[in-house]
């Protein structure tokens, strides 16, 4: 059975605030959310900013790229290079870690992140 969650679209920043093929961080409540402008793919992604490996708020500064034959979009932690899928949050480095992912939409140059309604 699929669980449906009501999404609240939160204005995170302006598209011009995010470097091409890079990321920024926003704070929403107690959470830090990393937002990525994957310009090479023409796509936007968002994940938790906390790298679960060493508990560092660092993923927004990580390197983004593609993994494997399927060219799955990924982010690599800038400190220890653990890589995570930007689609599923699964660790692609073979470790038992997972990060939270969020939907993103860009409307009129504004970037919105979808968070679960409280």
Helices and strands as residue ranges (DSSP letters): E 7-14, G 15-17, E 22-28, E 31-38, E 43-48, E 50-51, E 56-57, G 59-61, E 63-67, E 72-76, E 83-85, E 101-102, E 104-107, E 110-116
